[in-house]
Amino acid sequence: MKISSNNNATIQNRPAQTSDAASAAATSASKRSEKADASKAAAASRVDAGAANTEISGKAREFARAKEVAAQAPDVREDRIAELKAKIAAGNYKVNSQAIADRMVDEHIASGIG
């Protein structure tokens, strides 16, 4: 604290030099620690980057192949639709309600909802 001796007595508050020095030292140490951590993380990232690129590259090839196969497949199985239409028209199409109910229950259990 500083008190001036002029006609208007003014008081100035200044933090103690020791706390400023301690604060600066702590900040400096913290920054050095952060830089060291960042350097370690960057080095680890460079090491892992090669493995990640290899994995991503392999996955990318798999997805590209799957996309290619899907693009070549017809959107509608016209032969199956024609077969079902012929059975329905002839009255030979029978629905197995037990099989449908079993499948619905199996899918419900597999979904984990119930």
C-alpha positions as CSV (number, residue, x, y, z in Angstrom):
1,M,0.0,0.0,0.0
2,K,1.3,3.5,-0.8
3,I,0.1,6.7,0.7
4,S,1.1,9.9,-1.1
5,S,2.0,13.0,0.9
6,N,0.3,15.6,-1.3
7,N,-2.7,17.7,-0.2
8,N,-5.1,15.0,-1.3
9,A,-4.0,11.9,0.4
10,T,-4.4,9.0,-2.0
11,I,-4.0,5.4,-1.2
12,Q,-2.9,3.0,-3.9
13,N,-3.1,-0.7,-3.5
14,R,-0.4,-2.7,-5.1
15,P,-0.1,-6.5,-4.7
16,A,3.0,-7.6,-2.9
17,Q,6.0,-8.4,-5.2
18,T,6.4,-11.8,-3.7
19,S,2.9,-12.9,-4.7
20,D,3.4,-11.5,-8.3
21,A,6.7,-13.5,-8.5
22,A,5.1,-16.6,-7.2
23,S,2.2,-16.3,-9.5
24,A,4.5,-15.7,-12.5
25,A,6.6,-18.7,-11.5
26,A,3.5,-20.9,-11.2
27,T,2.2,-19.7,-14.5
28,S,5.5,-20.3,-16.2
29,A,5.8,-23.8,-14.7
30,S,2.2,-24.6,-15.8
31,K,3.0,-23.4,-19.4
32,R,6.1,-25.6,-19.5
33,S,4.1,-28.6,-18.3
34,E,1.4,-27.9,-20.9
35,K,4.0,-27.7,-23.6
36,A,5.6,-30.9,-22.5
37,D,2.2,-32.7,-22.5
38,A,1.4,-31.3,-25.9
39,S,4.8,-32.5,-27.2
40,K,4.2,-36.0,-25.8
41,A,0.7,-36.0,-27.3
42,A,2.0,-34.9,-30.7
43,A,4.6,-37.6,-30.7
44,A,2.1,-40.3,-29.7
45,S,-0.2,-39.0,-32.5
46,R,2.5,-39.4,-35.1
47,V,3.2,-42.9,-33.9
48,D,-0.5,-43.8,-34.0
49,A,-1.1,-42.0,-37.3
50,G,0.5,-44.7,-39.3
51,A,-1.6,-47.5,-37.7
52,A,-4.8,-45.4,-38.1
53,N,-4.1,-44.7,-41.7
54,T,-3.6,-48.3,-42.4
55,E,-6.8,-49.3,-40.7
56,I,-8.8,-46.5,-42.3
57,S,-7.4,-47.4,-45.7
58,G,-8.4,-51.0,-45.3
59,K,-11.9,-50.0,-44.1
60,A,-12.2,-47.6,-47.0
61,R,-11.5,-50.3,-49.5
62,E,-14.1,-52.6,-47.9
63,F,-16.7,-49.8,-48.0
64,A,-15.8,-48.9,-51.6
65,R,-16.3,-52.6,-52.6
66,A,-19.6,-52.9,-50.7
67,K,-20.8,-49.7,-52.4
68,E,-19.8,-51.0,-55.8
69,V,-21.7,-54.3,-55.2
70,A,-24.7,-52.5,-53.9
71,A,-24.7,-50.2,-56.9
72,Q,-24.7,-53.2,-59.3
73,A,-27.6,-55.0,-57.6
74,P,-31.1,-54.2,-58.9
75,D,-33.3,-52.1,-56.6
76,V,-36.2,-54.5,-57.1
77,R,-36.0,-58.3,-57.4
78,E,-38.3,-58.4,-60.4
79,D,-38.1,-62.2,-60.7
80,R,-39.3,-62.7,-57.1
81,I,-42.1,-60.2,-57.6
82,A,-43.3,-61.9,-60.7
83,E,-43.3,-65.3,-58.9
84,L,-45.3,-63.9,-56.0
85,K,-47.8,-62.2,-58.3
86,A,-48.4,-65.5,-60.2
87,K,-49.0,-67.4,-56.9
88,I,-51.4,-64.7,-55.7
89,A,-53.3,-64.7,-59.0
90,A,-53.5,-68.5,-59.0
91,G,-54.6,-68.6,-55.4
92,N,-51.6,-70.6,-54.3
93,Y,-50.0,-68.0,-52.1
94,K,-50.3,-69.1,-48.5
95,V,-49.2,-67.0,-45.5
96,N,-47.7,-68.9,-42.6
97,S,-49.0,-66.8,-39.7
98,Q,-47.1,-69.0,-37.2
99,A,-43.8,-68.3,-39.0
100,I,-44.5,-64.6,-39.1
101,A,-45.4,-64.4,-35.4
102,D,-42.2,-66.4,-34.5
103,R,-40.1,-64.0,-36.5
104,M,-41.7,-60.9,-35.0
105,V,-41.1,-62.3,-31.5
106,D,-37.5,-63.2,-32.3
107,E,-36.8,-59.7,-33.7
108,H,-38.4,-58.1,-30.7
109,I,-36.2,-60.1,-28.3
110,A,-33.1,-59.4,-30.4
111,S,-33.7,-55.7,-30.4
112,G,-33.4,-55.7,-26.6
113,I,-36.5,-53.6,-26.1
114,G,-38.6,-56.1,-24.3
